[in-house]
């Protein structure tokens, strides 16, 4: 009997595929195809930045940004501290003081779009370095001012140059931190504002309490307020030098198709954070955000004008209008009170004025007499300003703990409405310097938290190719709010003590309500 093997029992016939056939089908040799199967998938930006960890690089980054934020406060606020001394040296009226303060913001507004366009096409680092350094040079020129015209021109130029690097700075910080840390880090930058707002009046006290006058080159006079401005000018100079040691944003490099350069940056960050060799970085390939490298230099500028068109189309246009409108209202309230507070604090308690309304009333005449007498200031006046600046520490700590739990749009919304309540109460209960300091401290702490949270939302809302331009417009509208506030505040004082504070409160309330219409960007990854 013949046994017939079934197909299952029959030995399997193996057919070897020749190497040349494999190459013809796949384009790869057998050894290469095996390597391809073993290669890890390409990582996107969020995976790559998370793999670098958190360590000394991040600490070094934040330490270098501290003087940058200090510079921001000094550039915009230093002038408000010199008026008590400079008003007689330059024959300044109340309107002149408001004009000097507003001129810095006018310079910032005039350059907002230019800097945003250049940074989004040419990179982040070079604008941080040269922007801060050149701004410091202009600040030195402002410190040498001998008349009102020179001070006005240099304040405009300082604002024009400083707006660029500061708009880039917020984006740069966000692009060097992973998603779960990004909002908290941006809130931490608000704490840097607090440190600057606390130390700036102390520097003013150290340099301007005494009347120092030095005559050089015949009729060139250096007053105590010139020395104060010169001291503040050194900080942006040092900031520009400090940023030389930092890398280009890897997110920007990826958006331009320069993945190899971005990977090198990730490796350096990883090595600095972990202490391990750069070669041990787990990620070896990045997602191609661009199929090919984008142009550089002049070619990038020519191409760059086309990439901003989506910013002014739905849905980006809707979010841009909302977040910029909210920021305008926030800065209208916050900076108006902050910039006028040193003058108000000097008025309260002088010439028998024991409350805010009686201190404001004599200033309605806005006249300069032949025998100009500067408002006397002492250590207590500057300490009050320092306390107001330090008051934001608690709110930033609370906000940092709550922003990811409650949602990014809830924090600025509630903060804006609460600050409006305190501002409208200010003329009603500020019957002493202590009460006024407490109320202003609370109100400004809340508006600072609102502003920092809005900055975090603005960074999240827009993709890399539009982010700096959007942030430049975001900051520009905030400065428009500041200019409006510094002009409207003294104008409304002519109608009484209550109108200016009611107006500020109304605008802050509208700002808080607008925040609730923004999209929820909590833990949102950067695009």
PLY file of the C-alpha trace (Angstrom):
ply
format ascii 1.0
element vertex 527
property float x
property float y
property float z
element edge 526
property int vertex1
property int vertex2
end_header
0.00 0.00 0.00
1.46 3.30 -1.03
1.36 6.09 1.51
0.64 9.51 0.08
1.88 12.47 2.05
-0.53 15.32 2.48
0.39 18.92 1.75
0.75 19.55 5.45
3.17 16.69 5.91
5.20 17.55 2.83
8.45 19.38 3.55
8.22 23.12 2.99
10.09 24.42 0.04
12.00 27.60 0.84
12.84 29.98 -1.92
15.68 32.37 -1.31
15.10 35.86 -2.66
18.20 37.15 -4.36
19.68 40.40 -3.08
19.41 42.12 -6.41
15.67 41.38 -6.53
15.21 42.97 -3.07
17.12 46.01 -4.20
14.99 46.34 -7.33
11.74 46.20 -5.34
12.61 48.36 -2.30
15.62 50.30 -3.40
17.48 48.97 -0.34
20.04 46.27 0.20
19.06 43.53 2.65
21.38 44.88 5.34
19.96 48.40 4.94
16.35 47.21 5.17
17.15 45.43 8.41
18.69 48.61 9.81
15.65 50.59 8.70
13.36 48.24 10.60
15.46 48.73 13.72
15.58 52.55 13.56
13.28 54.35 16.04
10.56 56.56 14.59
11.25 60.24 14.07
10.42 62.36 17.14
8.45 65.60 17.04
9.51 68.73 18.91
7.57 67.97 22.11
9.07 64.47 22.39
12.57 65.82 21.75
12.39 68.68 24.25
10.89 66.33 26.87
13.76 63.87 26.35
16.30 66.58 27.22
14.97 66.64 30.79
15.05 69.57 33.17
18.26 70.70 34.80
21.15 73.13 34.69
20.41 74.37 31.19
16.93 75.50 32.22
18.31 77.12 35.36
20.98 78.94 33.34
18.35 80.05 30.83
16.11 81.54 33.51
19.03 83.26 35.26
19.94 84.94 31.96
16.35 86.05 31.41
16.11 87.67 34.87
18.13 90.76 33.83
16.14 90.86 30.58
12.88 91.23 32.49
14.56 93.69 34.86
15.49 95.71 31.77
11.88 95.65 30.62
10.72 97.23 33.87
13.53 99.80 33.92
13.04 100.85 30.28
9.32 101.46 30.79
9.26 102.63 34.43
12.54 104.35 35.28
11.32 107.67 33.93
8.41 107.73 36.40
10.91 107.73 39.30
12.93 110.73 38.09
10.08 113.22 37.79
10.21 114.33 41.43
13.81 115.48 40.82
13.88 116.26 37.10
10.73 118.37 36.99
12.65 121.45 38.12
15.82 120.68 36.17
13.83 120.47 32.92
10.77 122.59 33.83
8.41 119.64 33.36
4.66 120.02 33.59
2.28 117.17 34.41
1.52 116.77 30.70
5.25 116.61 29.91
5.70 113.81 32.44
2.91 111.80 30.84
4.40 112.43 27.39
7.85 111.12 28.41
6.28 107.98 29.85
4.11 107.44 26.78
6.97 108.06 24.32
8.71 104.80 25.27
5.55 102.85 24.46
5.03 104.78 21.22
8.50 103.64 20.15
7.60 100.05 21.01
4.39 100.20 19.02
6.10 101.64 15.93
8.51 98.69 15.72
6.22 95.82 16.75
5.46 94.40 13.30
9.02 94.93 12.01
10.65 92.94 14.81
8.06 90.19 14.70
8.56 89.71 10.96
12.36 89.67 11.19
12.48 87.21 14.09
10.07 84.74 12.51
12.16 84.70 9.33
15.75 85.10 10.55
15.80 83.49 13.99
15.58 84.25 17.72
19.09 84.40 19.16
20.62 87.19 17.09
17.75 89.53 17.92
18.07 88.79 21.62
21.79 89.59 21.55
21.81 92.69 19.38
18.44 94.00 20.49
19.28 94.14 24.19
22.82 95.40 23.58
21.76 98.27 21.30
18.89 99.15 23.63
21.44 99.51 26.43
23.47 101.95 24.33
20.40 104.11 23.76
19.62 103.96 27.50
23.09 105.39 28.19
22.31 108.25 25.80
19.00 108.83 27.65
20.88 108.95 30.95
22.97 111.84 29.59
19.88 113.93 28.70
20.22 117.65 29.42
16.83 118.85 28.23
13.27 117.69 27.63
13.71 117.20 23.87
16.74 114.94 24.24
14.98 112.88 26.90
11.90 112.55 24.68
13.86 111.40 21.61
15.97 108.88 23.50
12.92 107.41 25.25
11.33 106.84 21.82
14.47 105.22 20.41
14.86 103.01 23.48
11.30 101.76 23.12
11.77 101.22 19.37
14.81 98.98 19.90
13.72 97.22 23.08
10.37 95.98 21.79
12.00 93.49 19.39
14.12 91.40 21.75
11.49 91.38 24.46
8.78 90.04 22.11
11.25 87.36 21.00
12.18 86.53 24.61
8.75 85.19 25.61
8.61 82.98 22.53
12.20 81.81 23.04
11.54 80.74 26.64
8.38 78.85 25.64
10.21 77.01 22.85
12.84 75.69 25.26
10.46 74.05 27.76
8.16 71.05 27.50
4.37 71.30 27.61
3.73 70.65 31.30
6.34 73.26 32.35
5.64 75.95 29.79
2.78 77.74 31.54
4.52 77.65 34.93
7.77 78.98 33.48
5.97 81.89 31.83
4.33 82.63 35.17
7.80 82.55 36.72
8.82 85.30 34.33
6.04 87.33 35.93
7.85 86.80 39.21
10.93 88.31 37.56
8.85 91.40 36.86
8.08 91.48 40.57
11.76 91.30 41.49
12.49 94.16 39.11
9.57 96.24 40.37
10.85 95.73 43.91
14.52 96.51 43.33
14.08 99.45 40.91
12.62 101.82 43.56
15.34 100.74 45.98
17.94 101.71 43.37
16.11 105.03 42.93
16.25 105.59 46.69
19.97 104.81 46.79
20.81 107.28 44.01
18.21 110.08 44.21
17.54 110.83 47.87
20.55 113.15 47.89
20.98 116.10 45.50
24.12 115.21 43.56
25.16 117.66 40.84
28.41 117.30 38.89
29.43 119.77 36.18
31.69 118.49 33.41
32.76 120.05 30.10
31.62 123.47 31.21
27.81 123.37 31.07
27.17 119.61 31.01
25.52 118.79 34.34
25.03 115.31 35.79
22.23 115.21 38.38
21.31 112.39 40.73
18.54 111.25 38.37
21.09 111.00 35.52
23.13 108.64 37.68
20.01 106.56 38.35
19.26 106.23 34.62
22.89 105.36 33.90
22.78 102.54 36.46
19.66 101.07 34.86
21.25 101.30 31.38
23.98 98.82 32.27
21.52 95.93 32.70
20.36 95.55 29.05
24.00 95.78 27.95
24.91 92.84 30.18
21.78 90.97 29.05
22.85 91.13 25.41
26.25 89.70 26.30
24.68 86.94 28.42
22.53 85.70 25.52
25.64 85.04 23.42
26.05 81.78 25.35
22.56 80.45 24.55
21.60 78.37 21.47
19.14 79.12 18.72
15.58 77.92 19.35
15.34 74.28 18.16
11.66 74.78 17.39
12.54 77.61 15.01
15.25 75.48 13.37
12.78 72.62 12.83
10.22 74.99 11.34
12.86 76.07 8.82
13.80 72.49 7.85
17.16 72.63 9.67
16.70 69.42 11.64
20.37 68.55 11.99
21.07 71.88 13.68
18.02 71.42 15.90
19.19 67.93 16.89
22.58 69.35 17.89
20.84 71.88 20.14
18.76 69.13 21.77
21.93 67.11 22.42
23.68 70.05 24.07
20.65 70.74 26.29
20.43 67.05 27.21
24.14 66.89 28.05
23.98 70.00 30.23
20.86 68.81 32.06
21.97 65.23 32.69
25.76 65.43 32.67
25.90 62.64 30.09
27.70 62.79 26.71
25.63 64.33 23.90
25.99 61.11 21.88
23.83 59.23 24.40
20.76 61.33 23.58
18.03 58.81 22.79
16.55 60.64 19.81
18.45 60.39 16.54
15.90 61.67 14.06
13.36 64.51 14.06
10.08 64.88 12.22
10.43 66.86 9.03
8.23 69.89 9.64
9.46 71.23 6.31
10.32 68.98 3.35
13.42 71.06 2.65
15.45 73.79 4.25
13.93 77.24 4.09
15.94 80.14 2.75
18.10 82.35 4.92
19.08 86.01 4.91
17.53 88.23 2.24
15.85 85.27 0.55
14.08 84.47 3.82
12.86 88.06 4.07
11.39 87.87 0.56
9.61 84.60 1.37
8.58 85.68 4.86
5.85 88.08 3.77
3.75 85.16 2.53
3.86 83.18 5.78
1.95 85.79 7.82
-1.21 85.75 5.73
-2.84 82.99 7.86
-2.50 85.17 10.98
-5.16 87.50 9.61
-7.59 84.74 8.65
-10.04 82.72 10.74
-9.45 81.09 13.21
-6.16 82.85 14.03
-7.67 86.31 13.50
-10.46 85.63 16.00
-8.07 84.49 18.72
-5.68 87.35 17.93
-8.41 89.96 18.39
-9.63 88.41 21.64
-6.25 87.92 23.31
-4.97 91.33 22.17
-8.15 93.05 23.33
-7.89 91.42 26.74
-4.22 92.41 27.02
-4.98 96.00 26.04
-7.48 96.26 28.89
-5.13 94.59 31.35
-2.25 96.96 30.57
-4.59 99.97 30.54
-5.34 99.31 34.19
-2.06 97.83 35.38
0.49 100.21 33.88
-1.55 103.36 34.44
-1.63 102.74 38.17
1.95 101.41 38.26
3.50 104.29 36.34
1.64 107.00 38.23
2.03 105.41 41.65
5.52 106.86 42.47
4.18 110.36 41.84
0.99 109.68 43.81
2.94 108.17 46.69
5.15 111.26 46.82
2.09 113.53 46.85
0.29 111.70 49.67
1.65 113.01 52.95
3.32 116.06 51.38
1.89 119.56 51.95
-0.58 118.20 54.49
-2.27 115.76 52.05
-3.44 112.77 54.08
-5.60 110.96 51.51
-5.47 110.23 47.80
-8.16 112.63 46.61
-6.74 115.62 48.46
-3.29 114.81 47.06
-4.58 114.69 43.48
-6.66 117.87 43.66
-3.81 120.44 43.78
-2.29 119.00 40.60
-5.21 120.13 38.44
-3.51 123.45 37.75
-0.52 121.91 35.93
1.50 125.15 36.04
5.23 125.73 36.39
6.13 128.63 38.64
9.36 130.58 38.57
10.43 129.20 41.95
10.11 125.49 41.22
10.32 123.30 44.30
10.64 119.54 43.70
8.45 117.19 45.70
10.43 116.00 48.68
10.92 112.24 48.78
12.36 110.08 51.50
13.11 106.42 52.08
9.46 105.69 52.98
8.26 106.87 49.56
10.52 104.43 47.71
9.83 101.62 50.17
6.13 101.95 49.39
6.90 101.43 45.69
9.09 98.44 46.58
6.26 96.88 48.62
3.86 97.39 45.71
6.32 95.62 43.42
6.86 92.74 45.84
3.15 92.13 46.32
2.87 89.94 43.23
4.98 87.14 44.71
2.07 85.48 46.50
-0.26 85.66 43.51
2.34 84.15 41.16
2.90 81.27 43.56
-0.86 80.64 43.77
-1.30 81.10 40.03
1.52 78.68 39.24
-0.18 76.00 41.32
-3.66 76.59 39.89
-3.15 77.45 36.22
-2.99 73.83 34.97
-5.75 72.70 37.34
-8.29 75.47 36.84
-7.44 76.25 33.21
-5.42 79.02 31.66
-8.37 81.24 30.77
-9.97 81.05 34.23
-6.92 82.55 36.00
-6.72 85.80 33.96
-10.50 86.15 33.88
-10.93 86.01 37.64
-7.80 88.11 38.24
-9.01 90.88 35.93
-12.41 91.15 37.60
-11.00 91.10 41.14
-8.44 93.79 40.29
-11.26 95.99 38.98
-12.98 95.74 42.38
-9.87 96.90 44.24
-9.18 99.77 41.82
-12.68 101.23 42.16
-12.34 101.02 45.96
-9.01 102.88 45.94
-10.26 106.51 46.14
-12.96 105.53 48.64
-10.79 103.87 51.28
-7.26 105.20 50.61
-7.27 107.68 53.51
-3.62 107.03 54.40
-0.36 106.03 52.72
-0.56 102.57 54.30
-4.08 101.88 53.05
-3.26 103.14 49.56
-0.16 100.95 49.41
-2.12 97.85 50.46
-4.92 98.37 47.92
-2.57 99.22 45.04
-0.34 96.25 45.88
-3.28 93.84 45.73
-4.68 95.31 42.52
-1.33 95.30 40.69
-0.57 91.76 41.88
-3.81 90.56 40.29
-3.24 92.46 37.03
0.32 91.07 36.83
-1.04 87.54 37.17
-3.63 88.30 34.50
-0.95 89.59 32.12
1.37 86.61 32.65
-1.47 84.12 32.09
-2.52 85.93 28.90
1.08 85.73 27.64
1.03 81.97 28.18
-2.23 81.65 26.26
-0.94 83.79 23.38
2.17 81.62 23.01
0.03 78.47 22.79
-2.53 79.80 20.30
-0.27 80.32 17.29
2.11 78.05 15.31
5.86 78.62 15.21
5.84 80.51 11.90
3.36 83.06 13.32
4.24 83.07 17.01
6.64 85.99 17.30
4.54 88.15 14.98
1.47 87.35 17.09
3.40 88.08 20.31
4.64 91.37 18.86
1.05 92.42 18.10
-0.01 91.12 21.53
2.59 93.30 23.26
1.85 96.22 20.95
-1.83 96.31 21.94
-0.81 96.18 25.59
1.36 99.23 25.05
-1.46 101.00 23.26
-3.48 100.40 26.41
-0.66 101.89 28.48
-0.49 105.02 26.31
-4.26 105.47 26.50
-4.16 105.06 30.26
-1.32 107.51 30.85
-3.11 110.14 28.75
-6.67 109.53 29.99
-5.77 109.31 33.69
-4.56 112.93 34.13
-7.32 114.17 31.82
-10.06 112.55 33.94
-8.56 113.95 37.14
-9.85 117.35 36.00
-13.39 115.99 36.43
-12.80 114.81 39.99
-11.18 112.08 42.03
-13.54 109.19 41.15
-13.76 109.27 37.30
-10.20 108.03 36.52
-10.51 105.06 38.86
-14.01 104.16 37.66
-12.76 104.19 34.06
-9.83 101.91 34.90
-12.10 99.55 36.82
-14.56 99.33 33.92
-11.80 98.49 31.43
-10.34 95.80 33.72
-13.78 94.23 34.17
-14.19 94.04 30.39
-10.72 92.50 30.14
-11.64 89.78 32.65
-14.87 88.93 30.85
-13.09 88.73 27.49
-10.71 86.07 28.88
-13.60 83.62 29.32
-14.19 83.63 25.54
-10.64 82.48 24.77
-10.04 78.80 23.88
-8.71 76.46 26.54
-4.98 75.91 25.88
-4.12 74.11 29.12
-1.31 71.57 28.45
-1.56 72.29 24.72
1.47 71.25 22.65
3.26 73.83 20.53
2.53 73.62 16.82
0 1
1 2
2 3
3 4
4 5
5 6
6 7
7 8
8 9
9 10
10 11
11 12
12 13
13 14
14 15
15 16
16 17
17 18
18 19
19 20
20 21
21 22
22 23
23 24
24 25
25 26
26 27
27 28
28 29
29 30
30 31
31 32
32 33
33 34
34 35
35 36
36 37
37 38
38 39
39 40
40 41
41 42
42 43
43 44
44 45
45 46
46 47
47 48
48 49
49 50
50 51
51 52
52 53
53 54
54 55
55 56
56 57
57 58
58 59
59 60
60 61
61 62
62 63
63 64
64 65
65 66
66 67
67 68
68 69
69 70
70 71
71 72
72 73
73 74
74 75
75 76
76 77
77 78
78 79
79 80
80 81
81 82
82 83
83 84
84 85
85 86
86 87
87 88
88 89
89 90
90 91
91 92
92 93
93 94
94 95
95 96
96 97
97 98
98 99
99 100
100 101
101 102
102 103
103 104
104 105
105 106
106 107
107 108
108 109
109 110
110 111
111 112
112 113
113 114
114 115
115 116
116 117
117 118
118 119
119 120
120 121
121 122
122 123
123 124
124 125
125 126
126 127
127 128
128 129
129 130
130 131
131 132
132 133
133 134
134 135
135 136
136 137
137 138
138 139
139 140
140 141
141 142
142 143
143 144
144 145
145 146
146 147
147 148
148 149
149 150
150 151
151 152
152 153
153 154
154 155
155 156
156 157
157 158
158 159
159 160
160 161
161 162
162 163
163 164
164 165
165 166
166 167
167 168
168 169
169 170
170 171
171 172
172 173
173 174
174 175
175 176
176 177
177 178
178 179
179 180
180 181
181 182
182 183
183 184
184 185
185 186
186 187
187 188
188 189
189 190
190 191
191 192
192 193
193 194
194 195
195 196
196 197
197 198
198 199
199 200
200 201
201 202
202 203
203 204
204 205
205 206
206 207
207 208
208 209
209 210
210 211
211 212
212 213
213 214
214 215
215 216
216 217
217 218
218 219
219 220
220 221
221 222
222 223
223 224
224 225
225 226
226 227
227 228
228 229
229 230
230 231
231 232
232 233
233 234
234 235
235 236
236 237
237 238
238 239
239 240
240 241
241 242
242 243
243 244
244 245
245 246
246 247
247 248
248 249
249 250
250 251
251 252
252 253
253 254
254 255
255 256
256 257
257 258
258 259
259 260
260 261
261 262
262 263
263 264
264 265
265 266
266 267
267 268
268 269
269 270
270 271
271 272
272 273
273 274
274 275
275 276
276 277
277 278
278 279
279 280
280 281
281 282
282 283
283 284
284 285
285 286
286 287
287 288
288 289
289 290
290 291
291 292
292 293
293 294
294 295
295 296
296 297
297 298
298 299
299 300
300 301
301 302
302 303
303 304
304 305
305 306
306 307
307 308
308 309
309 310
310 311
311 312
312 313
313 314
314 315
315 316
316 317
317 318
318 319
319 320
320 321
321 322
322 323
323 324
324 325
325 326
326 327
327 328
328 329
329 330
330 331
331 332
332 333
333 334
334 335
335 336
336 337
337 338
338 339
339 340
340 341
341 342
342 343
343 344
344 345
345 346
346 347
347 348
348 349
349 350
350 351
351 352
352 353
353 354
354 355
355 356
356 357
357 358
358 359
359 360
360 361
361 362
362 363
363 364
364 365
365 366
366 367
367 368
368 369
369 370
370 371
371 372
372 373
373 374
374 375
375 376
376 377
377 378
378 379
379 380
380 381
381 382
382 383
383 384
384 385
385 386
386 387
387 388
388 389
389 390
390 391
391 392
392 393
393 394
394 395
395 396
396 397
397 398
398 399
399 400
400 401
401 402
402 403
403 404
404 405
405 406
406 407
407 408
408 409
409 410
410 411
411 412
412 413
413 414
414 415
415 416
416 417
417 418
418 419
419 420
420 421
421 422
422 423
423 424
424 425
425 426
426 427
427 428
428 429
429 430
430 431
431 432
432 433
433 434
434 435
435 436
436 437
437 438
438 439
439 440
440 441
441 442
442 443
443 444
444 445
445 446
446 447
447 448
448 449
449 450
450 451
451 452
452 453
453 454
454 455
455 456
456 457
457 458
458 459
459 460
460 461
461 462
462 463
463 464
464 465
465 466
466 467
467 468
468 469
469 470
470 471
471 472
472 473
473 474
474 475
475 476
476 477
477 478
478 479
479 480
480 481
481 482
482 483
483 484
484 485
485 486
486 487
487 488
488 489
489 490
490 491
491 492
492 493
493 494
494 495
495 496
496 497
497 498
498 499
499 500
500 501
501 502
502 503
503 504
504 505
505 506
506 507
507 508
508 509
509 510
510 511
511 512
512 513
513 514
514 515
515 516
516 517
517 518
518 519
519 520
520 521
521 522
522 523
523 524
524 525
525 526
